[in-house]
Amino acid sequence: MGISCPYRCSSQSTYLSQWSHRTEILLYLRSCAGTARQVRAVISRGPGNRRSASTLMFHLASSLYTQYTKREQYNVLILGLDNAGKTTFLEHLKLLYPPPGEPPRKSRKSTEANSDQSTIQALKAKRILPTVGQNTITVKFEASKESQLSTQYNNINLKFWDLGGQRSLRSMWSRYFTSCHGIIFIIDSTDTERFQECYDTLMEITHDSSWTNQENNAAEMVNVPILMLANKQDLPEAVDLVALKTGVFIRLVSELEATDSKLLPVSVLENQGLVESLEWLVTRLVYNKPNKQPQYK
């Protein structure tokens, strides 16, 4: 479906990321030239103005440090039908990844391999209510040490918007399309009666007029990555990935073959497949940066 290798062109995307950030810093330094001239003007007025000059220099250095240490931020929508597991997915992300400014979590790979029961049981015991409106979190992305991404993409924040999946709330999804860099669409792989509804909803998303390139009024679609997660794979009644791809979703594969997309199996509640899925998405967000520039926070 789309691009099959999540690590394709990773060196190129890393170079583009570094080039973009360095360019922004150089542009910022040019804007600082005016402040430097102000400092020289203040000093030239005499010794009594040295304190003012020092204050200006402090603010200049502080601003430069802030600019240099900014992190790329990508906005990701979490969409899907009601009861698919979107809010549970968001809650698990809080356990896997720290907010910006906090130290790293313990190894997520060992957490997944050893099925950290305390974390999973705490999540199961938590009463998670359906989202009405939106839930929002921002996390600091950190690739696991075993991942090919462990030496790349270390300066990235991900902001997630979990939007309500009830039919009455889906009309507001399109308001967020122009601001997002990627989409995670969660499917309940046990609810076979709603597979067609999932397909129809995904088609509505990809064909929404909000994706039209407004700058040149062309019919060109903004190609943001779409990660589809077949959730609840731990349950015996779940439809496996092969059956999903050859069933109703085979049409989805053909419809989205020109889109950077992927369908992966996960169990959100059991923390199965979440880390690998998110790492695939991050590689695609960075690779798509020439089409959809990140924010810097």
C-alpha positions as MATLAB code, in Angstrom:
seq = 'MGISCPYRCSSQSTYLSQWSHRTEILLYLRSCAGTARQVRAVISRGPGNRRSASTLMFHLASSLYTQYTKREQYNVLILGLDNAGKTTFLEHLKLLYPPPGEPPRKSRKSTEANSDQSTIQALKAKRILPTVGQNTITVKFEASKESQLSTQYNNINLKFWDLGGQRSLRSMWSRYFTSCHGIIFIIDSTDTERFQECYDTLMEITHDSSWTNQENNAAEMVNVPILMLANKQDLPEAVDLVALKTGVFIRLVSELEATDSKLLPVSVLENQGLVESLEWLVTRLVYNKPNKQPQYK';
ca = [
       0.000    0.000    0.000;
       1.801    3.064   -1.190;
       5.407    2.924   -0.029;
       6.199   -0.402    1.592;
       9.589    0.343    3.149;
       9.406    2.678    6.155;
      13.123    3.492    6.054;
      13.408    4.358    2.387;
      15.314    7.575    1.713;
      15.855    8.153    5.431;
      19.309    9.671    4.861;
      17.864   12.082    2.314;
      15.055   13.113    4.650;
      17.517   13.603    7.504;
      19.621   15.868    5.283;
      16.527   17.866    4.290;
      15.595   18.199    7.958;
      19.034   19.511    8.903;
      19.178   21.827    5.870;
      15.773   23.325    6.663;
      16.655   23.964   10.295;
      20.038   25.514    9.428;
      18.424   27.749    6.825;
      15.933   28.976    9.400;
      18.773   29.775   11.820;
      20.675   31.717    9.136;
      17.577   33.756    8.355;
      17.161   34.416   12.056;
      20.784   35.574   12.335;
      20.149   38.070    9.563;
      17.236   39.447   11.556;
      19.547   39.757   14.580;
      21.821   42.156   12.711;
      19.505   45.030   13.582;
      19.768   44.185   17.281;
      23.566   44.115   17.050;
      23.540   47.597   15.515;
      21.350   48.779   18.395;
      23.895   47.411   20.868;
      26.768   49.267   19.171;
      24.706   52.474   19.133;
      23.968   52.197   22.860;
      27.637   51.563   23.715;
      28.755   54.552   21.638;
      26.641   56.865   23.792;
      28.980   56.408   26.724;
      29.844   54.222   29.746;
      26.501   54.894   31.413;
      24.728   52.903   28.769;
      26.816   49.736   29.114;
      24.174   48.088   31.329;
      21.547   48.618   28.640;
      23.941   47.172   26.087;
      24.536   44.124   28.300;
      20.790   43.601   28.626;
      20.369   43.763   24.861;
      23.215   41.282   24.358;
      21.676   38.915   26.912;
      18.337   38.966   25.104;
      20.108   38.456   21.785;
      22.025   35.415   23.084;
      18.902   34.034   24.764;
      16.875   34.389   21.567;
      19.612   32.725   19.518;
      19.768   29.784   21.943;
      15.987   29.399   21.835;
      16.013   29.477   18.036;
      18.795   26.889   17.802;
      17.150   24.470   20.250;
      13.702   24.566   18.684;
      12.225   21.176   17.832;
      10.305   20.240   14.733;
       6.643   19.680   15.546;
       4.291   17.597   13.419;
       0.529   17.633   13.952;
      -1.178   14.237   13.672;
      -4.922   13.564   13.606;
      -6.252   10.414   15.286;
      -9.448    9.496   13.455;
     -11.761    6.506   13.207;
     -15.275    5.358   13.997;
     -16.573    5.476   17.557;
     -15.339    2.671   19.862;
     -12.356    1.880   17.623;
      -9.839    2.622   20.408;
      -8.665    6.130   19.511;
      -8.662    7.583   23.028;
      -7.054    4.432   24.457;
      -4.343    4.836   21.815;
      -3.804    8.422   22.953;
      -3.620    7.370   26.609;
      -1.018    4.733   25.791;
       1.103    7.286   23.950;
       1.300    9.238   27.208;
       2.837    6.163   28.846;
       5.286    5.485   26.005;
       6.600    8.975   25.242;
       7.380   11.929   27.547;
       6.046   15.455   27.107;
       8.562   18.007   25.774;
      11.082   18.955   28.451;
      10.821   15.731   30.469;
      13.426   12.912   30.621;
      13.004    9.825   28.403;
      10.733    6.950   29.396;
      12.279    3.559   30.119;
      13.049    1.361   27.112;
       9.839    0.960   25.142;
      11.212   -2.114   23.383;
      11.605   -3.978   26.656;
       8.198   -2.735   27.727;
       6.669   -4.265   24.616;
       8.692   -7.481   24.730;
       8.005   -8.166   28.382;
       4.384   -6.960   28.277;
       4.709   -4.544   31.156;
       1.649   -5.767   33.006;
       1.535   -2.932   35.509;
       1.212   -0.376   32.712;
      -1.304   -2.458   30.766;
      -3.416   -3.234   33.819;
      -3.419    0.421   34.850;
      -4.697    1.353   31.406;
      -7.347   -1.372   31.493;
      -8.522   -0.224   34.911;
      -8.811    3.369   33.763;
     -12.285    4.376   32.685;
     -11.808    5.886   29.245;
     -14.838    7.790   28.021;
     -15.660    8.399   24.343;
     -14.253   11.671   23.051;
     -16.750   14.473   22.576;
     -14.912   17.241   20.760;
     -11.169   16.650   20.980;
      -8.319   15.474   23.200;
      -4.847   16.885   22.583;
      -1.371   15.891   23.760;
       2.173   16.745   22.663;
       4.977   14.216   23.138;
       8.700   14.137   22.475;
       9.405   11.416   19.917;
      12.246    9.061   20.819;
      13.085    6.017   18.723;
      13.884    2.822   20.609;
      17.582    1.950   20.837;
      17.028   -1.152   18.702;
      15.429    0.890   15.931;
      17.146    2.074   12.756;
      15.888    5.521   13.750;
      17.842    5.623   17.018;
      20.465    7.985   15.574;
      17.998   10.037   13.536;
      14.965   12.211   14.162;
      15.959   13.046   17.735;
      14.627   16.575   17.593;
      10.923   15.981   16.939;
       7.718   16.689   18.829;
       4.411   15.110   17.846;
       1.129   16.843   18.616;
      -1.858   14.504   18.493;
      -5.483   15.527   18.082;
      -7.933   12.777   19.045;
     -11.260   13.723   17.449;
     -14.619   12.180   18.331;
     -15.696    9.378   15.997;
     -19.466    9.542   16.394;
     -21.245   10.195   13.116;
     -22.530   13.554   14.381;
     -18.958   14.711   15.126;
     -17.218   13.669   11.908;
     -18.253   16.807   10.067;
     -15.731   18.809   12.109;
     -12.755   16.642   11.089;
     -12.118   18.614    7.910;
     -11.455   21.770    9.947;
      -8.143   20.219   11.023;
      -6.971   18.861    7.654;
      -5.026   21.915    6.500;
      -3.095   22.040    9.804;
      -2.174   18.362   10.043;
       0.960   16.638    8.757;
      -0.360   13.085    9.016;
      -3.391   10.959    9.884;
      -3.762    7.853   12.019;
      -7.030    6.062   11.237;
      -7.916    3.357   13.760;
     -10.098    0.416   12.711;
     -11.849   -2.015   15.066;
     -10.801   -5.277   13.412;
     -13.468   -7.219   15.345;
     -16.424   -5.136   14.134;
     -16.921   -6.661   10.687;
     -20.357   -5.085   10.278;
     -18.757   -1.622   10.168;
     -15.900   -2.335    7.746;
     -17.854   -0.793    4.888;
     -18.484    2.298    7.022;
     -14.737    2.506    7.725;
     -14.013    2.316    4.010;
     -16.582    4.996    3.158;
     -15.273    7.278    5.915;
     -11.675    6.945    4.732;
     -12.720    7.726    1.176;
     -14.511   10.855    2.390;
     -11.338   11.932    4.202;
      -9.033   11.478    1.209;
     -11.427   13.197   -1.214;
     -12.301   16.139    1.008;
     -11.965   19.519   -0.705;
      -9.804   20.794    2.188;
      -6.807   18.953    0.698;
      -6.953   20.957   -2.536;
      -3.897   23.119   -3.110;
      -5.315   26.598   -2.559;
      -2.179   28.469   -3.657;
      -2.581   27.747   -7.356;
      -6.235   26.640   -7.309;
      -5.145   23.300   -8.752;
      -6.784   19.981   -8.078;
      -3.509   18.658   -6.662;
      -4.037   16.777   -3.394;
      -1.721   17.368   -0.452;
      -0.098   13.987    0.095;
       0.006   13.556    3.871;
       0.865   10.090    5.235;
      -2.112    7.980    6.307;
      -1.398    5.223    8.838;
      -4.285    2.770    9.247;
      -4.158    0.648   12.390;
      -6.169   -2.589   12.554;
      -6.793   -2.526   16.304;
      -7.827   -5.268   18.780;
      -5.694   -7.928   17.092;
      -5.313   -9.645   20.470;
      -8.969  -10.739   20.433;
      -9.896  -14.139   18.920;
     -12.659  -12.648   16.756;
     -10.319  -10.112   15.143;
      -9.907  -10.253   11.361;
      -6.206  -10.609   10.560;
      -4.266   -8.268    8.310;
      -4.250  -10.545    5.243;
      -8.029  -10.967    5.380;
      -8.484   -7.212    5.829;
      -6.376   -6.424    2.775;
      -8.155   -8.992    0.597;
     -11.654   -8.147    1.832;
     -13.452   -4.834    1.698;
     -10.164   -2.974    2.157;
      -8.707   -4.296   -1.107;
     -10.519   -1.408   -2.773;
      -8.930    0.918   -0.271;
      -5.483   -0.364   -1.250;
      -6.103    0.445   -4.907;
      -7.678    3.822   -4.107;
      -4.748    4.890   -1.919;
      -1.884    3.363   -3.910;
      -0.744    6.854   -4.916;
      -0.865    7.996   -1.292;
       1.860    7.478    1.293;
      -0.151    5.020    3.381;
       0.111    1.754    5.275;
      -2.170   -0.697    7.098;
      -0.619   -2.298   10.201;
      -1.927   -4.672   12.907;
      -1.922   -3.467   16.532;
      -3.460   -4.083   19.910;
      -3.662   -0.707   21.594;
      -4.744   -2.109   24.943;
      -1.975   -4.745   25.014;
       0.693   -2.348   23.655;
       1.408   -4.504   20.618;
       2.795   -2.844   17.507;
       2.441    0.754   18.673;
       6.128    1.672   18.691;
       6.815    0.243   15.231;
       3.716    1.930   13.833;
       4.675    5.332   15.176;
       8.237    4.992   13.899;
       6.907    4.272   10.402;
       4.758    7.397   10.593;
       7.652    9.608   11.729;
       9.839    8.510    8.806;
       7.055    9.455    6.425;
       6.343   12.802    8.123;
       9.992   13.797    7.762;
      10.218   12.504    4.199;
       7.114   14.527    3.284;
       8.555   17.743    4.722;
       9.120   19.400    1.318;
       5.339   19.163    0.777;
       4.247   19.929    4.336;
       6.676   21.941    6.451;
       6.678   21.271   10.221;
       6.221   23.907   12.856;
       9.153   24.801   15.118;
       8.522   24.914   18.854;
];
